[in-house]
Amino acid sequence: MSLKQKDKQYIWHPFDQMKGAEIIPIVKGEGAFVYDEDGKKYIDGFSSWWVNVHGHSHPYIAQKIADQAKELEHVAFGGFTHPQAVKLSERLVNLLPHNIEKLFFSDNGSTANEVALKMAIQYWFNQGEKRNTFLSLEGDYHGDTFGSMSLTARGGFNEPFERFMFDVNFIEPPTEENGAEVLAKVENYLKTGTVAAFIFEPIVQGAGGMLMHSPAILSKVIGLCQQYGVLTIADEVFTGFGRTGKLFASDYFEHKPDIMCLSKGLTGGFLPLGITAVADKVYQAFYSDDAKNTFLHGHSYTGNPISCAAANASLDLFEQENTMQNVAHITEKLAAFVAQIKRNKNVRTARGFGAIAAVEIETQGESSYFNNAGKEAYNFLLSKGVILRPLGNVLVIVPPYCISDEALEQVFESVLEYFEGTKS
Ligand SMILES: Cc1ncc(COP(=O)(O)O)c(C=O)c1O
């Protein structure tokens, strides 16, 4: 039996409707490329769900992981620590906005947000205040655990679970046009004294279709929340580690969030790891002689040393390989491509920010995750050796930062060919 057949027999894949799913077995990765079991080469144009930073199987990170596995593979993080976590924390605290002072570890993006949410609730609880509402942005996605799912915009993703989710007030992502209105609406919520925290995907809302909003106005919303003492949480799971052109999207803001959630690119795309990074005032609300004020949350693999070693190796590469210069170069190339493809009549709209581009296919019906138009494009691009997993009818280009000009051109040409040739 081939890998594909055995996979079909035993495995249930995430996000894919298994009826009719075409699963591709990948057996090797190198740089911006992955190879299937028949030896076919693909450009990984979506960085394997937006996690890959320096390229697949980068030998430096692979070596550091191997070294760490031989030294210390895991130790419980409750009551113990280890050199890789300490080193990573010191480095990140120096790279994150100046107000961020402490890191809490978990294992993925959803749990990084889940931790932030629980911290926000208990932050108020420990101070004797009952705050039970949240603000989030329309179109936001924060993950698939129950808390993160509740903070996510309502729709097909979470519909079956709706009556089990808590209430969240969704506000429009701020733009130059609606800025005043959004700020007024936020202030009305803040005045009620019931809001525990405002969580947001900063600048680019990934899973919602790579929607982009104004950094300047979002910063004002953060500042307003802070005036009312309400916690602000930047979900940088997707935007962190260079994706928006700065190391963190929050680096664009004048007002810095109190909590930042990191995952995906944190380990260079090698291993699962989540971090919820907090300002001292959050930490202090839990620092107490009363055991009840403890943050009673953790996971068996919290702060895993091999994952931390991968994260440290990834940070080394940011320094050694001038990674942010590559991001700047990709940003320019994507911006030029967006301007070009926007003119195609089969394109509804296109947009870019940092090393992210999104191209909406003109189709019947609204742009959404459940719009099937992207499937045909996905299959066409696969036949050309390009992987761009669409979000409904939105084609997304989120390449690893190591991608060569040649490979990026091949992605552009294949997308253009799809819009110019195949589609009428
Ligand atoms: C902004 C954002 N938050 C959270 C998540 C969830 O992360 P994970 O898939 O690691 O649970 C994602 C995943 O795409 C994301 O884009």
Ligand as a Chemical Component Dictionary entry (heavy atoms), coordinates in Angstrom:
data_LIG
# 
_chem_comp.id                   LIG 
_chem_comp.type                 NON-POLYMER 
_chem_comp.pdbx_formal_charge   0 
_chem_comp.three_letter_code    LIG 
# 
loop_
_chem_comp_atom.comp_id 
_chem_comp_atom.atom_id 
_chem_comp_atom.alt_atom_id 
_chem_comp_atom.type_symbol 
_chem_comp_atom.charge 
_chem_comp_atom.model_Cartn_x 
_chem_comp_atom.model_Cartn_y 
_chem_comp_atom.model_Cartn_z 
_chem_comp_atom.pdbx_ordinal 
LIG C1 C1 C 0 -3.654 34.592 14.678 1  
LIG C2 C2 C 0 -3.730 33.152 15.070 2  
LIG N1 N1 N 0 -3.975 32.847 16.338 3  
LIG C3 C3 C 0 -4.019 31.574 16.750 4  
LIG C4 C4 C 0 -3.865 30.522 15.870 5  
LIG C5 C5 C 0 -3.936 29.121 16.350 6  
LIG O1 O1 O 0 -2.673 28.573 16.405 7  
LIG P1 P1 P 0 -2.483 26.985 16.445 8  
LIG O2 O2 O 0 -2.939 26.479 15.114 9  
LIG O3 O3 O 0 -1.029 26.775 16.681 10 
LIG O4 O4 O 0 -3.325 26.474 17.559 11 
LIG C6 C6 C 0 -3.618 30.805 14.527 12 
LIG C7 C7 C 0 -3.462 29.713 13.554 13 
LIG O5 O5 O 0 -3.540 29.876 12.366 14 
LIG C8 C8 C 0 -3.563 32.157 14.110 15 
LIG O6 O6 O 0 -3.340 32.485 12.830 16 
# 
loop_
_chem_comp_bond.comp_id 
_chem_comp_bond.atom_id_1 
_chem_comp_bond.atom_id_2 
_chem_comp_bond.value_order 
_chem_comp_bond.pdbx_ordinal 
LIG C1 C2 SING 1  
LIG C2 N1 SING 2  
LIG C2 C8 DOUB 3  
LIG N1 C3 DOUB 4  
LIG C3 C4 SING 5  
LIG C4 C5 SING 6  
LIG C4 C6 DOUB 7  
LIG C5 O1 SING 8  
LIG O1 P1 SING 9  
LIG P1 O2 DOUB 10 
LIG P1 O3 SING 11 
LIG P1 O4 SING 12 
LIG C6 C7 SING 13 
LIG C6 C8 SING 14 
LIG C7 O5 DOUB 15 
LIG C8 O6 SING 16 
# 
